[in-house]
Amino acid sequence: GRHTGRHLRPRDPLRTGHPQPRPGAGGRRRSGGGRRPGDRVRGEGRTRRRARRGPCRRPPGCPAARAGRGARMTITAVRLRGILDSRARVTLEAEVTLASGHTGTGSAPRAIAPGRLERRRGPGPALGPITVPAVSAALTDGTVQGQQQCDTRLVGLYEADEAGSDLTLALSLAHARAEAAARGIPLHTHLWQ
């Protein structure tokens, strides 16, 4: 035939289909619980790794982690100022500081053709610091914790004609960025959770 012996592989005894005996399978069971002095105990490596890592770190979204950050998420300071946008027009920027020391900023760009809900209430902002006592008092009373409570308070200020749409948008964005910084996660992850 065409096939010669040099093209054939030697037959592997491990691939013949016959089960091979395991080392020590036919012997007696070892004493001492079946372990030798050098054998590893199940779960021993996991315990050592956990000891090197330190205490278990819970993810930011679990209930235990949420319960521990309540007081740190309260708003302690609100600062407003007028800035220039890309068209050199004055717009509003807000800065929110939490009890944890983390801050976040947000600005509200002016629309080219504002709609009915986007029109400013009262005179427009001027460059430099701006003081709105009603807004600062409503957000820094120690009861606002979390993005939902902050937005609910801002909606109440808007409906009471205490804040315009530009101010509520800037404050909501600033608070979201401050909370994301305090939790150590990106802004999009904080908004998704």
C-alpha positions as CSV (number, residue, x, y, z in Angstrom):
1,G,0.0,0.0,0.0
2,R,0.9,3.6,0.0
3,H,1.3,3.9,3.7
4,T,4.6,3.1,5.2
5,G,5.6,2.4,8.7
6,R,7.3,5.7,9.2
7,H,4.0,7.5,8.9
8,L,2.4,5.6,11.7
9,R,2.5,6.8,15.3
10,P,3.4,4.4,18.0
11,R,0.3,3.3,19.9
12,D,-0.3,5.2,23.1
13,P,-1.2,2.9,25.9
14,L,-3.3,5.8,27.5
15,R,-5.5,6.1,24.4
16,T,-6.4,2.5,24.1
17,G,-9.7,3.0,25.9
18,H,-8.8,0.8,28.8
19,P,-9.1,2.6,32.2
20,Q,-5.8,3.1,33.9
21,P,-5.5,2.4,37.6
22,R,-5.3,5.5,39.8
23,P,-2.3,5.7,42.2
24,G,-3.3,4.2,45.5
25,A,-6.8,3.3,44.4
26,G,-6.4,-0.3,45.4
27,G,-4.8,0.4,48.7
28,R,-6.3,0.9,52.1
29,R,-7.8,4.2,53.2
30,R,-5.2,6.4,55.0
31,S,-5.6,7.1,58.6
32,G,-6.0,10.5,60.2
33,G,-9.0,11.5,58.2
34,G,-7.4,10.6,54.8
35,R,-4.9,13.6,54.9
36,R,-1.2,13.6,54.9
37,P,0.9,16.3,56.7
38,G,1.4,18.2,53.4
39,D,-2.1,17.9,52.0
40,R,-4.2,21.1,51.5
41,V,-7.5,21.4,53.4
42,R,-10.6,22.4,51.3
43,G,-11.2,26.2,51.7
44,E,-7.8,26.8,53.4
45,G,-6.5,28.9,50.4
46,R,-9.7,31.0,50.4
47,T,-9.3,31.8,54.1
48,R,-5.7,32.8,53.6
49,R,-6.6,35.1,50.6
50,R,-9.4,36.7,52.6
51,A,-7.0,37.4,55.5
52,R,-4.5,39.1,53.2
53,R,-7.3,41.2,51.6
54,G,-8.7,42.3,54.9
55,P,-12.4,42.6,55.7
56,C,-15.0,41.9,53.1
57,R,-15.8,44.9,50.9
58,R,-19.4,45.2,50.1
59,P,-20.4,46.6,46.7
60,P,-21.8,50.2,46.8
61,G,-25.3,49.2,45.9
62,C,-25.9,46.5,48.6
63,P,-28.3,47.5,51.5
64,A,-25.5,47.4,54.2
65,A,-23.4,49.9,52.2
66,R,-26.4,52.1,51.6
67,A,-27.3,52.2,55.3
68,G,-23.7,53.3,56.3
69,R,-23.6,56.3,54.1
70,G,-26.8,58.1,55.1
71,A,-25.4,60.9,57.2
72,R,-22.4,61.4,54.8
73,M,-24.8,62.2,51.9
74,T,-26.5,65.1,53.4
75,I,-25.9,68.5,51.8
76,T,-23.9,70.9,53.8
77,A,-23.3,73.8,51.4
78,V,-24.7,75.2,48.1
79,R,-22.9,77.8,46.1
80,L,-24.2,79.5,43.0
81,R,-22.3,81.7,40.5
82,G,-22.7,83.1,37.1
83,I,-20.4,81.9,34.3
84,L,-20.0,82.3,30.6
85,D,-21.1,79.6,28.2
86,S,-19.6,78.8,24.8
87,R,-21.4,81.8,23.2
88,A,-20.1,84.2,25.9
89,R,-23.5,84.5,27.4
90,V,-24.0,84.5,31.2
91,T,-25.4,81.2,32.6
92,L,-25.7,79.5,36.0
93,E,-23.4,77.1,37.7
94,A,-24.1,75.3,41.0
95,E,-21.7,73.6,43.4
96,V,-23.0,71.2,46.0
97,T,-20.9,70.0,49.0
98,L,-21.8,66.9,51.0
99,A,-21.1,66.0,54.6
100,S,-18.4,63.6,53.4
101,G,-16.5,66.5,51.9
102,H,-17.1,65.6,48.3
103,T,-18.3,68.3,45.9
104,G,-20.0,68.3,42.5
105,T,-20.7,71.1,40.0
106,G,-23.3,71.5,37.3
107,S,-24.2,74.2,34.9
108,A,-27.3,75.0,32.9
109,P,-26.6,76.1,29.3
110,R,-28.9,78.7,27.9
111,A,-31.2,77.6,25.1
112,I,-31.1,79.5,21.8
113,A,-34.9,79.5,21.6
114,P,-36.2,78.6,25.1
115,G,-39.6,77.0,25.4
116,R,-42.3,77.7,27.9
117,L,-40.8,75.5,30.6
118,E,-37.2,76.7,29.9
119,R,-37.8,80.4,30.3
120,R,-36.1,82.0,33.3
121,R,-38.1,83.3,36.1
122,G,-36.9,86.7,37.2
123,P,-33.8,88.5,36.0
124,G,-31.0,86.5,34.5
125,P,-27.8,85.7,36.5
126,A,-24.8,88.0,36.6
127,L,-21.2,87.0,36.6
128,G,-19.8,86.1,40.1
129,P,-21.4,84.7,43.2
130,I,-25.2,84.5,43.4
131,T,-27.2,84.2,46.6
132,V,-30.6,82.5,46.7
133,P,-31.5,82.0,50.4
134,A,-34.6,80.0,49.9
135,V,-32.8,77.4,47.8
136,S,-29.9,77.1,50.2
137,A,-32.2,76.7,53.2
138,A,-34.3,74.1,51.5
139,L,-31.4,71.9,50.6
140,T,-29.1,72.2,53.6
141,D,-31.6,71.5,56.4
142,G,-30.2,68.0,56.9
143,T,-33.2,66.1,55.6
144,V,-32.2,65.7,51.9
145,Q,-30.4,62.4,51.4
146,G,-30.2,60.8,47.9
147,Q,-30.8,62.0,44.4
148,Q,-34.6,61.3,44.5
149,Q,-35.1,63.5,47.6
150,C,-33.0,66.2,46.1
151,D,-34.9,66.3,42.9
152,T,-38.2,66.2,44.8
153,R,-37.2,69.2,46.8
154,L,-36.1,71.1,43.6
155,V,-39.4,70.4,42.0
156,G,-41.1,71.9,45.0
157,L,-39.0,75.0,44.7
158,Y,-39.8,75.3,41.0
159,E,-43.5,75.0,41.6
160,A,-43.3,77.6,44.3
161,D,-41.6,80.0,42.0
162,E,-38.5,80.0,44.2
163,A,-36.2,78.6,41.5
164,G,-36.2,78.5,37.7
165,S,-35.5,75.6,35.4
166,D,-31.8,76.6,34.9
167,L,-31.2,76.6,38.7
168,T,-33.0,73.2,39.3
169,L,-31.1,71.6,36.5
170,A,-27.7,72.8,37.7
171,L,-28.3,71.8,41.3
172,S,-29.6,68.3,40.3
173,L,-26.5,67.7,38.2
174,A,-24.2,69.0,40.9
175,H,-25.7,66.8,43.5
176,A,-25.5,63.7,41.3
177,R,-21.8,64.3,40.7
178,A,-21.1,64.9,44.4
179,E,-22.9,61.6,45.3
180,A,-21.1,59.7,42.6
181,A,-17.7,61.0,43.9
182,A,-18.6,60.1,47.5
183,R,-19.5,56.5,46.4
184,G,-16.4,56.2,44.2
185,I,-18.3,55.3,41.1
186,P,-18.8,56.9,37.7
187,L,-21.7,59.3,37.2
188,H,-23.5,57.0,34.8
189,T,-23.3,54.1,37.2
190,H,-24.7,56.3,40.0
191,L,-27.7,57.4,37.8
192,W,-28.3,53.8,36.7
193,Q,-28.5,52.5,40.3
